[in-house]
Amino acid sequence: MNPWRPYPLIRLLIPFLGGVICALLAPHWLTHPNYSVGILGLLSATAVVAIVAFRIPYKFRWVTGVLIGLSLFSAGVTTVICTKPHRPTSHEPASTRQLLVAEITEPPRQSTRTIRLIVKTFRFDSIRRSLTEDGKKLLFLPRTDQSLSLSYGDWIVFSGWLNPIRGASNPYAFDPAAYYHRKGVFRQAWVDSTQWEPSGGRKRYSIRRFAFSLRSKLLNILRENQLKGDEFAVASALLLGYVNEIDKELRKDYASSGAMHILAVSGMHVGIIFLFLEFSLSWLNRRKQGPVIKSIVMILAIWGYALITGLSPSVFRAAVMLSFVIAGRTTRRKPESLNVVAAAMFIMLISEPRLLLNIGFQFSYLAVFGILFLYRPLVNLLPVSAWFPSKIWALVSVSIAAQLATFPLALYAFHQFPNYFILTNILVVPLASLIIYTGIGVLSVSALPWLSILVAKGLSFLVWLLNSAIRFVEGLPGSTTTGIYISGLDALFFYLFILSIMLLLTSRRIRYLYLCLVLLIGFTITSTFQEYQRQDRVQIAIFQVKGSSLYDFALGERDVCVKDIQAVKQGVYATEVVNRFRVAEGIGNQRTTYLAGKSFEIEADERDFGFMVRKGNFIQFLDRRIGIISESMPPGFTHKLKLDLVILRRNPKITIQEIMKVFSPDKIVIDASNSWYNSRDWRQQAEEAGIPCHSVVEKGANWITG
């Protein structure tokens, strides 16, 4: 029997998914409609005609499968092309001041000083006298009463300088450009209070707008019932997907203990709502048309909750899956779980194929596949008959299954692993369920102030208990293993190894044990080769720490960090930037030297670090010669000195032309201790002189390898 026969949607999903992946990874010109839509349309049409017009013999039935697969592959590529966001062209200037009309497409995010908006912008076409869409933009507005009143779906008119979204400021740090590019946002602007105003544009009716408006009212109910501080922040995140109130320290505690999935509304939360609805509407089962009515109400309620919480990928997936399950139960059919998962993925990727790049989407589906494939083998490893221990073991098995499926991606993306994730889930999952049920109670009895305040006190206590449990786990010795940096190839080896273990547990065939051994050998060989390559790796990193000079010169596993007093005053942040770089690059032998004052005294502070010699503001790093200019040019040079690199620091009163009279540099770097205005002027002077120049102030850290 064909093992794929029960899973037709999986067979259809694979070629479609392949087309989406190929289109997302292909160069932009290859996915331009002028090049690809016609070719893919022709291929799809040929496949359809071949299937319909020719009666293919049974022994050649694989031809039909190939043609259908080709059509679905083409459909995946075409879906990506048709939903391609507006990207600035190469001939557009890097920075432009524009007057645009904009519609707010996501709920505003508040911080202590600013309001962050993602908007869809429109230009006014004076010839056609109409608005032309100009893509999405990221806007930052000062926090005022007027900006606080903005909401999803509002229209504004603004004027501002649109600049490309900057990438990571330092090596191995969060990359804002990559994050927003996946959302189709490529430019950003700071808009002063005097440079924007609400537009008279008509607000279009939107279910999402209604849902977010309803969420705001529900949040006000929680505030009116005296929830505040961390209790309000966690309760609003658990119940309604509102995470604006969660501070960095609380977020760090949840991440370190392995409970971050609790704060992000996910499939677990939708499942809890499903169980609540199942119990509260169970009386309808005794009516003649009750099961049908119950199913309709449950599906509408689940999708309403999904909309209110922001319709994240995991929530969308859970809502689609539960809708199929409810519909199947009503029609007395039990759909295959894998088919339901495939259907949910199909629907999501057809509407927005770039969700495949979303980390939440990836975690959600990996966790589901892990539970589907690994939960049953794990439960069967330790049969438990007693009721309470069996429930605990089931919860532990689910946690292990989901963690096994997601930990390679977690290591690759977040570089840490929560060691007590089993303990965390045993504590927080029941508490999270109680909080959601109690929160529903608070919202349900809000018309009775005395009762809602009483229930809210119970909710506040449960959230306090949850936060205390999280802090307890996070405070345990060795709660989190940090600084784990793996490559994409390492993550692939991990997933193949997990897959082989799963096949070994389910089929118990010796060949899968051999496959595990082969993968372990392959992982060992690649890791050894990567370590060998790292031994002689030469790197210079000039970090971006505002107002500071902070550099690192590394050879293999050894380095020398060069910093000034301002970098020392930055304290934790500057240390974190350097340590993250050292851990990621496997640097264990660490040394530090300091830049004193602004003087260019080449006789001072002569130090030999073996592979690097420093003499004042001159550094000899292997065969590279670096000069650091702090204030004035050094006297006594009768001819130009050849340098590989000149670093400007602390706003010296000097021009690039004056530097070129004394030095002949291959490259100039303007470090983060300089002002933005001086940095811009020096960069423009260097461009006119034809000298490569990098401004750390404007573009982030400069990382030179080789």
C-alpha positions as CSV (number, residue, x, y, z in Angstrom):
1,M,0.0,0.0,0.0
2,N,1.2,3.5,-0.8
3,P,2.0,5.2,2.6
4,W,1.2,8.6,1.1
5,R,-2.3,7.6,0.1
6,P,-4.0,8.8,3.3
7,Y,-2.3,12.2,3.0
8,P,-3.3,13.7,-0.3
9,L,-2.9,17.3,0.9
10,I,0.7,16.6,2.0
11,R,1.5,15.3,-1.5
12,L,0.1,18.5,-3.0
13,L,1.7,20.8,-0.4
14,I,5.3,19.6,-1.1
15,P,5.6,20.9,-4.7
16,F,3.7,24.1,-3.9
17,L,6.1,24.7,-0.9
18,G,9.0,24.0,-3.2
19,G,7.9,26.7,-5.6
20,V,7.4,29.2,-2.8
21,I,10.9,28.5,-1.4
22,C,12.6,28.7,-4.8
23,A,10.9,32.0,-5.6
24,L,11.8,33.5,-2.2
25,L,15.5,32.5,-2.6
26,A,15.8,33.5,-6.3
27,P,17.4,36.8,-7.3
28,H,14.8,39.6,-7.7
29,W,15.2,39.9,-11.4
30,L,14.3,36.2,-11.8
31,T,11.0,36.7,-10.1
32,H,10.1,39.8,-12.1
33,P,6.6,39.2,-13.7
34,N,8.0,40.1,-17.2
35,Y,10.4,37.1,-17.0
36,S,8.5,34.4,-15.1
37,V,4.7,34.7,-15.1
38,G,4.5,33.9,-18.8
39,I,6.8,30.9,-18.6
40,L,5.1,29.5,-15.5
41,G,1.7,30.1,-16.9
42,L,2.7,28.2,-20.1
43,L,4.1,25.3,-18.0
44,S,0.9,25.1,-15.9
45,A,-1.3,25.3,-19.0
46,T,0.7,22.5,-20.7
47,A,0.3,20.3,-17.6
48,V,-3.4,20.9,-17.4
49,V,-4.0,20.3,-21.1
50,A,-1.9,17.1,-21.0
51,I,-3.9,15.7,-18.0
52,V,-7.3,16.6,-19.5
53,A,-6.8,16.0,-23.2
54,F,-4.8,12.8,-23.1
55,R,-5.9,9.6,-21.4
56,I,-2.6,8.5,-19.9
57,P,-2.3,4.6,-19.5
58,Y,-2.4,3.3,-15.9
59,K,1.3,2.2,-16.0
60,F,2.3,5.7,-16.8
61,R,0.2,7.3,-14.0
62,W,3.4,8.8,-12.6
63,V,3.3,11.2,-15.5
64,T,0.1,12.7,-14.2
65,G,1.7,13.1,-10.8
66,V,4.7,14.9,-12.3
67,L,2.5,17.2,-14.3
68,I,0.3,18.1,-11.3
69,G,3.5,18.6,-9.2
70,L,4.8,20.9,-11.9
71,S,1.6,22.9,-11.9
72,L,1.7,23.3,-8.1
73,F,5.4,24.3,-8.2
74,S,4.5,26.9,-10.8
75,A,1.6,28.1,-8.6
76,G,3.9,28.5,-5.6
77,V,6.3,30.7,-7.7
78,T,3.5,32.7,-9.2
79,T,2.0,33.3,-5.7
80,V,5.2,34.8,-4.5
81,I,5.5,37.0,-7.6
82,C,1.9,38.2,-7.4
83,T,2.3,39.2,-3.7
84,K,5.7,40.8,-4.1
85,P,6.0,44.0,-2.0
86,H,7.0,47.3,-3.5
87,R,10.8,47.6,-3.3
88,P,12.7,50.8,-3.9
89,T,14.6,50.6,-7.2
90,S,18.3,51.1,-7.5
91,H,18.0,54.5,-9.2
92,E,15.9,55.9,-6.3
93,P,18.1,58.1,-4.0
94,A,19.0,56.6,-0.6
95,S,17.3,59.5,1.3
96,T,14.4,61.5,0.0
97,R,12.0,64.0,1.5
98,Q,8.4,63.3,0.4
99,L,4.8,64.3,1.1
100,L,2.7,61.1,1.3
101,V,-0.8,59.9,2.3
102,A,-0.7,56.8,4.5
103,E,-3.0,54.2,6.0
104,I,-2.0,52.5,9.3
105,T,-1.9,48.8,8.6
106,E,-0.9,47.5,12.0
107,P,-1.8,48.5,15.5
108,P,0.5,51.3,16.7
109,R,3.3,50.2,19.1
110,Q,4.0,52.6,22.0
111,S,7.3,53.2,23.8
112,T,8.2,55.8,26.4
113,R,9.0,58.5,23.8
114,T,7.7,57.4,20.4
115,I,4.8,55.8,18.6
116,R,5.9,53.3,15.9
117,L,3.7,52.8,12.9
118,I,3.7,50.6,9.9
119,V,1.8,52.3,7.1
120,K,0.8,51.8,3.5
121,T,1.7,54.9,1.6
122,F,0.2,56.6,-1.4
123,R,1.5,59.3,-3.8
124,F,-0.9,61.8,-5.3
125,D,-0.8,61.5,-9.1
126,S,-1.5,65.0,-10.4
127,I,-2.2,63.8,-14.0
128,R,-4.7,61.1,-13.1
129,R,-5.8,63.0,-10.0
130,S,-5.7,59.8,-7.9
131,L,-3.6,58.1,-5.3
132,T,-0.9,55.6,-6.4
133,E,0.3,53.0,-3.9
134,D,3.9,53.4,-2.9
135,G,4.6,50.5,-0.6
136,K,4.8,50.2,3.1
137,K,6.9,52.4,5.4
138,L,8.0,52.5,9.0
139,L,7.3,55.7,10.8
140,F,8.3,57.0,14.2
141,L,6.2,59.8,15.8
142,P,6.8,61.7,19.0
143,R,4.5,60.4,21.8
144,T,1.8,63.1,22.1
145,D,-1.9,63.1,22.9
146,Q,-2.6,63.3,19.1
147,S,-0.3,60.4,18.2
148,L,-1.6,58.3,21.0
149,S,-5.1,58.6,19.6
150,L,-4.1,56.9,16.3
151,S,-5.4,53.4,15.7
152,Y,-5.4,50.6,13.0
153,G,-7.0,51.8,9.8
154,D,-6.6,55.6,10.4
155,W,-5.2,57.8,7.6
156,I,-2.6,60.5,8.0
157,V,-0.7,62.9,5.8
158,F,3.0,63.3,6.6
159,S,6.2,64.8,5.3
160,G,9.6,63.4,6.1
161,W,13.0,62.1,5.0
162,L,12.6,58.5,4.0
163,N,15.8,56.5,4.6
164,P,16.6,52.8,4.1
165,I,16.1,50.7,7.3
166,R,19.5,50.0,8.8
167,G,20.7,46.5,9.4
168,A,22.3,45.1,12.6
169,S,24.3,47.8,14.4
170,N,26.9,45.2,15.6
171,P,27.9,41.6,14.6
172,Y,25.5,39.0,15.8
173,A,22.9,41.5,16.9
174,F,19.3,41.8,15.9
175,D,18.9,42.8,12.3
176,P,16.0,45.3,11.9
177,A,16.4,45.5,8.1
178,A,15.9,41.8,7.7
179,Y,12.9,41.8,10.1
180,Y,11.1,44.6,8.3
181,H,12.0,43.5,4.8
182,R,10.2,40.2,5.5
183,K,7.1,42.4,6.2
184,G,7.6,44.2,2.9
185,V,8.9,47.4,4.6
186,F,12.1,48.9,3.2
187,R,12.1,52.6,4.3
188,Q,11.7,54.5,7.5
189,A,11.2,58.1,8.6
190,W,11.2,60.1,11.8
191,V,8.2,62.5,11.6
192,D,8.1,65.5,13.9
193,S,4.8,66.6,15.5
194,T,4.5,69.5,13.1
195,Q,5.1,67.3,10.0
196,W,2.0,65.1,10.1
197,E,-1.7,65.4,10.7
198,P,-4.8,63.2,10.5
199,S,-6.2,62.8,7.0
200,G,-9.7,63.3,5.9
201,G,-9.6,60.0,4.1
202,R,-12.5,57.7,4.5
203,K,-11.9,54.9,6.9
204,R,-12.8,51.6,5.2
205,Y,-14.8,49.1,7.1
206,S,-12.6,46.3,8.2
207,I,-13.2,43.2,10.3
208,R,-9.6,43.6,11.7
209,R,-10.3,47.3,12.6
210,F,-13.4,46.2,14.4
211,A,-11.5,43.4,16.2
212,F,-8.7,45.8,17.3
213,S,-11.2,48.3,18.5
214,L,-12.9,45.6,20.5
215,R,-9.5,44.6,22.0
216,S,-9.0,48.2,23.2
217,K,-12.3,48.1,25.0
218,L,-11.5,44.8,26.6
219,L,-8.1,46.2,27.7
220,N,-9.8,49.1,29.3
221,I,-12.0,46.7,31.3
222,L,-8.9,45.1,32.7
223,R,-7.5,48.5,33.6
224,E,-10.8,49.6,35.2
225,N,-10.6,46.5,37.4
226,Q,-7.3,47.7,38.9
227,L,-4.9,45.4,37.1
228,K,-1.6,47.2,36.8
229,G,2.1,46.7,36.4
230,D,3.4,43.3,35.5
231,E,0.1,41.7,36.3
232,F,-1.7,43.8,33.6
233,A,1.2,43.3,31.1
234,V,1.1,39.5,31.4
235,A,-2.7,39.2,31.6
236,S,-3.3,41.3,28.5
237,A,-0.6,39.3,26.6
238,L,-2.1,36.0,27.6
239,L,-5.8,36.9,27.0
240,L,-5.6,39.4,24.2
241,G,-2.2,39.2,22.5
242,Y,-1.3,42.8,23.7
243,V,2.4,42.8,24.4
244,N,3.2,46.6,24.5
245,E,3.3,46.7,28.3
246,I,5.8,43.9,28.8
247,D,9.2,45.4,29.8
248,K,12.6,44.0,28.8
249,E,13.4,42.4,32.2
250,L,10.1,40.5,32.3
251,R,10.5,39.4,28.7
252,K,14.1,38.2,29.5
253,D,12.8,36.1,32.5
254,Y,10.2,34.4,30.3
255,A,12.7,33.7,27.5
256,S,15.4,32.4,29.9
257,S,13.0,30.0,31.6
258,G,11.6,28.7,28.3
259,A,8.1,30.2,28.7
260,M,8.1,32.8,26.0
261,H,5.4,30.9,24.1
262,I,3.1,31.7,27.0
263,L,3.3,35.4,26.3
264,A,2.8,35.1,22.6
265,V,-0.8,34.0,21.9
266,S,-0.4,30.7,20.1
267,G,-2.2,27.5,19.3
268,M,-2.1,26.5,23.0
269,H,-4.2,29.6,23.8
270,V,-6.7,28.9,21.0
271,G,-6.9,25.3,22.3
272,I,-7.8,26.6,25.8
273,I,-10.5,28.8,24.3
274,F,-11.8,25.7,22.3
275,L,-12.0,23.6,25.5
276,F,-13.8,26.5,27.3
277,L,-16.4,26.8,24.5
278,E,-16.7,23.0,24.3
279,F,-17.7,22.9,28.0
280,S,-19.9,26.0,28.1
281,L,-21.9,25.0,25.0
282,S,-22.2,21.3,25.8
283,W,-25.9,21.8,26.7
284,L,-26.6,22.3,22.9
285,N,-25.7,18.6,22.3
286,R,-29.1,17.7,23.7
287,R,-31.0,19.7,21.1
288,K,-32.0,18.5,17.7
289,Q,-30.0,21.0,15.7
290,G,-27.8,21.8,18.7
291,P,-24.5,20.2,17.4
292,V,-24.7,22.3,14.2
293,I,-25.5,25.5,16.1
294,K,-22.7,24.7,18.6
295,S,-20.2,24.2,15.7
296,I,-21.1,27.4,14.0
297,V,-20.8,29.4,17.3
298,M,-17.5,27.7,18.2
299,I,-16.0,28.5,14.8
300,L,-17.1,32.1,14.8
301,A,-15.9,32.5,18.4
302,I,-12.5,31.0,17.6
303,W,-12.0,33.2,14.6
304,G,-13.2,36.2,16.6
305,Y,-10.6,35.5,19.2
306,A,-7.9,35.0,16.5
307,L,-8.7,38.4,15.0
308,I,-8.7,40.2,18.4
309,T,-5.3,38.8,19.3
310,G,-3.8,40.0,16.0
311,L,-4.0,36.8,13.9
312,S,-0.4,35.8,14.3
313,P,0.8,32.8,12.2
314,S,0.4,30.3,15.1
315,V,-3.1,31.6,16.0
316,F,-4.2,31.5,12.3
317,R,-2.9,28.0,12.0
318,A,-4.7,26.8,15.1
319,A,-7.9,28.5,14.1
320,V,-7.9,26.8,10.6
321,M,-7.1,23.4,12.1
322,L,-9.8,23.6,14.8
323,S,-12.3,24.8,12.2
324,F,-11.6,21.7,10.2
325,V,-11.8,19.5,13.3
326,I,-15.1,21.0,14.4
327,A,-16.6,20.8,10.9
328,G,-15.4,17.2,10.6
329,R,-16.9,16.2,14.0
330,T,-20.2,17.8,13.0
331,T,-20.4,15.8,9.8
332,R,-19.2,12.7,11.7
333,R,-15.9,12.5,9.9
334,K,-12.4,12.4,11.5
335,P,-9.9,14.2,9.2
336,E,-6.3,13.1,9.3
337,S,-4.2,15.5,11.4
338,L,-1.5,15.8,8.7
339,N,-4.1,16.8,6.1
340,V,-5.5,19.4,8.4
341,V,-2.0,20.9,9.1
342,A,-1.3,20.9,5.3
343,A,-4.6,22.6,4.6
344,A,-3.9,25.3,7.1
345,M,-0.4,25.9,5.6
346,F,-1.9,26.0,2.1
347,I,-4.4,28.7,3.1
348,M,-1.8,30.8,4.9
349,L,0.8,30.6,2.1
350,I,-1.6,31.3,-0.7
351,S,-2.7,34.5,1.1
352,E,0.8,35.5,2.2
353,P,3.7,33.3,1.0
354,R,6.3,35.4,2.7
355,L,5.0,34.1,6.0
356,L,7.4,31.2,5.3
357,L,10.2,33.6,6.4
358,N,8.4,34.5,9.6
359,I,10.1,32.9,12.7
360,G,6.7,32.5,14.4
361,F,5.3,30.6,11.4
362,Q,8.3,28.3,11.4
363,F,8.2,27.6,15.2
364,S,4.4,27.0,15.0
365,Y,4.5,24.4,12.3
366,L,7.7,22.7,13.6
367,A,6.1,22.4,17.1
368,V,3.0,20.9,15.6
369,F,4.9,18.4,13.4
370,G,7.0,17.5,16.4
371,I,3.9,16.8,18.5
372,L,2.2,14.8,15.8
373,F,5.3,12.6,15.1
374,L,7.1,12.3,18.4
375,Y,4.4,12.6,21.1
376,R,3.0,9.1,20.8
377,P,6.4,7.3,20.7
378,L,7.5,9.3,23.8
379,V,4.4,8.5,25.7
380,N,4.7,4.8,25.0
381,L,8.3,4.8,26.3
382,L,6.9,5.0,29.8
383,P,3.4,3.6,30.2
384,V,1.6,5.2,33.2
385,S,-1.8,4.0,34.4
386,A,-2.6,6.3,37.3
387,W,-4.7,9.3,36.3
388,F,-2.6,12.2,37.8
389,P,0.9,10.8,36.9
390,S,-0.4,10.0,33.4
391,K,-1.5,13.6,32.9
392,I,1.9,14.9,34.1
393,W,3.7,12.5,31.8
394,A,1.5,13.5,28.8
395,L,2.4,17.1,29.5
396,V,6.1,16.3,29.7
397,S,5.9,14.3,26.5
398,V,4.2,17.2,24.7
399,S,6.9,19.6,26.0
400,I,9.7,17.3,24.9
401,A,8.2,16.6,21.5
402,A,7.7,20.3,20.8
403,Q,11.2,21.2,22.1
404,L,12.9,18.5,20.0
405,A,11.2,19.8,16.9
406,T,12.1,23.5,17.5
407,F,15.4,23.5,19.4
408,P,17.7,23.5,16.3
409,L,15.9,26.6,15.0
410,A,15.9,28.2,18.5
411,L,19.7,27.7,18.7
412,Y,20.2,29.1,15.2
413,A,17.9,32.1,15.8
414,F,18.3,32.9,19.5
415,H,21.5,31.2,20.6
416,Q,20.2,30.0,23.9
417,F,18.5,26.9,25.4
418,P,16.3,26.8,28.5
419,N,17.5,23.8,30.5
420,Y,14.5,23.6,32.8
421,F,11.8,23.8,30.0
422,I,10.1,20.6,31.4
423,L,9.7,22.1,34.9
424,T,8.6,25.4,33.3
425,N,5.8,23.8,31.3
426,I,4.6,21.7,34.3
427,L,4.3,24.9,36.3
428,V,3.1,27.5,33.8
429,V,0.7,25.6,31.4
430,P,-1.9,24.9,34.1
431,L,-1.5,28.4,35.5
432,A,-1.9,29.9,32.0
433,S,-5.1,27.9,31.5
434,L,-6.5,29.2,34.9
435,I,-5.5,32.8,34.0
436,I,-7.3,32.6,30.6
437,Y,-10.4,31.2,32.2
438,T,-10.4,33.7,35.0
439,G,-9.7,36.5,32.6
440,I,-12.7,35.5,30.5
441,G,-14.7,35.6,33.8
442,V,-13.5,39.2,34.5
443,L,-14.6,40.3,31.0
444,S,-17.9,38.4,31.2
445,V,-19.1,40.0,34.4
446,S,-17.7,43.5,33.7
447,A,-21.3,44.9,33.9
448,L,-21.3,44.0,37.6
449,P,-18.5,46.2,39.1
450,W,-18.4,44.6,42.5
451,L,-18.2,41.0,41.1
452,S,-15.7,41.9,38.3
453,I,-13.3,43.5,40.8
454,L,-13.5,40.4,43.0
455,V,-12.7,38.1,40.1
456,A,-10.0,40.5,38.9
457,K,-8.3,40.1,42.3
458,G,-8.2,36.4,41.7
459,L,-6.8,37.0,38.2
460,S,-4.1,39.4,39.6
461,F,-3.1,36.7,42.2
462,L,-2.8,34.0,39.5
463,V,-0.7,36.2,37.3
464,W,1.6,37.1,40.2
465,L,1.9,33.4,40.9
466,L,2.8,32.8,37.3
467,N,5.5,35.5,37.3
468,S,6.9,34.2,40.6
469,A,7.1,30.7,39.1
470,I,8.9,32.1,36.1
471,R,11.4,34.1,38.2
472,F,12.0,31.0,40.4
473,V,12.9,28.8,37.4
474,E,15.0,31.6,35.8
475,G,16.9,32.0,39.1
476,L,17.9,28.4,39.4
477,P,21.6,27.6,38.8
478,G,22.2,27.0,35.1
479,S,18.7,27.8,34.1
480,T,19.8,28.8,30.6
481,T,22.7,27.9,28.4
482,T,23.6,31.0,26.4
483,G,26.1,31.8,23.7
484,I,25.3,28.8,21.4
485,Y,26.0,29.8,17.8
486,I,25.4,27.2,15.2
487,S,25.4,27.5,11.4
488,G,22.6,26.7,9.0
489,L,24.4,23.5,8.1
490,D,24.6,22.5,11.8
491,A,20.8,23.1,12.2
492,L,20.2,20.9,9.1
493,F,22.2,18.1,10.6
494,F,20.2,18.4,13.9
495,Y,16.9,18.1,12.0
496,L,18.1,15.1,9.9
497,F,19.3,13.4,13.1
498,I,15.9,14.1,14.9
499,L,14.1,12.7,11.8
500,S,16.2,9.5,11.8
501,I,15.6,9.0,15.5
502,M,11.8,9.4,14.9
503,L,11.9,6.8,12.1
504,L,14.0,4.5,14.3
505,L,11.4,4.7,17.1
506,T,8.4,4.2,14.9
507,S,9.7,1.5,12.5
508,R,12.5,0.0,14.7
509,R,14.6,-0.8,11.6
510,I,18.3,-1.1,11.9
511,R,19.0,1.1,8.8
512,Y,17.8,4.2,10.6
513,L,20.3,3.5,13.4
514,Y,23.0,3.4,10.7
515,L,21.6,6.7,9.3
516,C,22.0,8.2,12.8
517,L,25.6,7.1,13.0
518,V,26.3,8.5,9.5
519,L,24.8,11.9,10.5
520,L,26.8,12.0,13.7
521,I,30.0,11.3,11.7
522,G,29.1,14.0,9.1
523,F,28.3,16.5,11.9
524,T,31.7,15.8,13.6
525,I,33.6,16.2,10.3
526,T,31.9,19.5,9.4
527,S,32.4,20.9,12.9
528,T,36.0,19.9,12.9
529,F,36.5,21.5,9.6
530,Q,34.8,24.7,10.7
531,E,37.0,24.8,13.8
532,Y,40.1,24.3,11.7
533,Q,39.1,27.2,9.5
534,R,38.6,29.4,12.5
535,Q,42.2,28.8,13.8
536,D,43.8,31.3,11.4
537,R,40.9,33.6,10.8
538,V,41.8,37.3,10.8
539,Q,39.2,39.8,11.9
540,I,38.9,43.5,12.7
541,A,35.6,44.7,14.2
542,I,34.9,48.4,14.8
543,F,31.7,48.3,16.9
544,Q,28.9,50.8,17.1
545,V,28.5,51.9,20.8
546,K,27.2,55.5,20.8
547,G,29.9,58.0,21.7
548,S,32.6,55.3,22.2
549,S,35.7,54.0,20.4
550,L,35.5,50.2,20.7
551,Y,37.5,47.9,18.4
552,D,38.5,44.2,18.4
553,F,41.5,42.6,16.6
554,A,41.2,38.9,16.5
555,L,43.4,36.0,15.2
556,G,41.8,32.6,15.5
557,E,40.9,32.1,19.2
558,R,42.9,35.1,20.4
559,D,42.0,38.8,20.4
560,V,42.8,42.2,21.7
561,C,40.0,44.6,22.5
562,V,40.8,48.3,22.2
563,K,38.5,50.7,24.0
564,D,38.3,54.3,25.4
565,I,36.9,55.6,28.6
566,Q,33.5,56.2,27.1
567,A,33.2,52.5,26.2
568,V,34.0,51.7,29.8
569,K,31.3,54.1,31.0
570,Q,28.8,52.3,28.7
571,G,29.2,49.4,31.0
572,V,26.9,46.4,30.4
573,Y,26.0,47.2,26.8
574,A,29.6,47.7,25.5
575,T,30.6,44.5,27.4
576,E,27.7,42.6,25.9
577,V,28.6,43.7,22.3
578,V,32.2,42.5,22.7
579,N,31.3,39.3,24.5
580,R,28.7,38.3,22.0
581,F,31.3,38.7,19.2
582,R,33.8,36.7,21.2
583,V,31.5,33.8,22.0
584,A,30.2,33.6,18.4
585,E,33.7,33.5,17.0
586,G,35.0,31.1,19.6
587,I,37.6,33.5,21.1
588,G,38.9,32.3,24.4
589,N,42.3,34.1,24.9
590,Q,41.2,37.7,25.5
591,R,43.3,40.8,26.1
592,T,42.3,44.5,26.5
593,T,44.1,47.8,25.9
594,Y,42.8,51.4,26.4
595,L,42.9,54.6,24.3
596,A,43.7,57.5,26.6
597,G,42.5,61.0,25.9
598,K,42.6,62.7,22.5
599,S,46.3,63.1,22.0
600,F,48.2,61.5,19.1
601,E,51.3,60.6,21.1
602,I,53.0,57.8,19.2
603,E,55.7,57.3,21.9
604,A,53.2,56.4,24.6
605,D,51.9,53.0,25.6
606,E,54.0,50.6,23.5
607,R,52.7,47.1,24.0
608,D,53.4,43.8,22.2
609,F,50.5,41.3,22.2
610,G,52.3,38.8,20.0
611,F,50.2,39.1,16.8
612,M,49.5,42.8,17.4
613,V,51.9,45.6,18.4
614,R,50.5,48.9,19.6
615,K,52.5,52.1,19.9
616,G,50.2,54.9,21.0
617,N,47.7,55.4,18.2
618,F,49.5,53.3,15.7
619,I,48.7,49.5,15.6
620,Q,50.6,46.8,13.6
621,F,48.2,43.9,13.3
622,L,50.0,41.1,11.5
623,D,50.8,42.7,8.1
624,R,48.2,45.4,8.5
625,R,49.1,48.9,9.6
626,I,46.4,51.0,11.3
627,G,46.5,54.7,12.4
628,I,44.0,56.2,14.8
629,I,43.5,59.9,14.5
630,S,42.0,61.5,17.6
631,E,42.9,65.2,17.3
632,S,45.7,66.4,15.1
633,M,48.1,65.0,12.6
634,P,51.4,63.6,14.1
635,P,54.4,65.9,13.4
636,G,57.7,64.9,11.8
637,F,56.6,63.0,8.7
638,T,58.7,63.9,5.6
639,H,56.8,61.6,3.2
640,K,53.5,59.9,3.1
641,L,53.1,56.9,5.4
642,K,51.3,53.9,3.8
643,L,48.5,52.6,6.0
644,D,45.9,49.9,5.4
645,L,43.3,51.6,7.6
646,V,42.8,55.0,9.2
647,I,40.3,55.3,12.0
648,L,38.8,58.7,13.0
649,R,37.6,59.1,16.6
650,R,36.3,61.8,18.9
651,N,35.6,64.5,16.3
652,P,39.2,65.7,15.4
653,K,39.2,69.1,13.7
654,I,40.7,67.8,10.4
655,T,39.7,67.2,6.8
656,I,40.2,64.2,4.6
657,Q,42.5,66.3,2.4
658,E,44.8,67.0,5.4
659,I,44.9,63.3,6.2
660,M,45.8,62.5,2.6
661,K,48.8,64.8,2.8
662,V,50.4,62.7,5.6
663,F,48.9,59.2,5.1
664,S,48.1,57.0,2.1
665,P,45.3,54.8,3.5
666,D,43.5,52.0,1.7
667,K,40.3,52.7,3.7
668,I,39.0,55.2,6.2
669,V,36.6,54.2,9.1
670,I,34.7,56.8,11.1
671,D,34.0,55.3,14.5
672,A,31.0,55.7,16.8
673,S,32.6,58.4,19.0
674,N,32.1,61.0,16.3
675,S,29.1,63.2,15.6
676,W,26.6,62.5,12.8
677,Y,27.4,65.8,11.1
678,N,31.2,65.3,11.1
679,S,30.7,61.8,9.9
680,R,28.5,62.9,7.0
681,D,31.0,65.6,6.0
682,W,34.0,63.2,6.1
683,R,32.2,60.5,4.2
684,Q,31.4,63.0,1.4
685,Q,35.0,64.3,1.3
686,A,36.2,60.7,1.1
687,E,33.9,60.0,-1.8
688,E,35.2,63.1,-3.6
689,A,38.8,61.9,-3.0
690,G,38.0,58.4,-4.2
691,I,38.9,56.7,-0.9
692,P,36.7,53.9,0.4
693,C,35.0,55.1,3.6
694,H,32.7,53.5,6.2
695,S,30.8,55.5,8.7
696,V,30.0,53.4,11.8
697,V,27.7,56.3,13.0
698,E,25.5,56.1,10.0
699,K,25.8,52.4,8.8
700,G,26.7,50.4,11.9
701,A,29.7,48.3,12.8
702,N,32.5,47.7,10.3
703,W,33.5,44.0,10.3
704,I,36.6,43.2,8.2
705,T,37.6,39.6,7.8
706,G,40.2,37.8,5.8
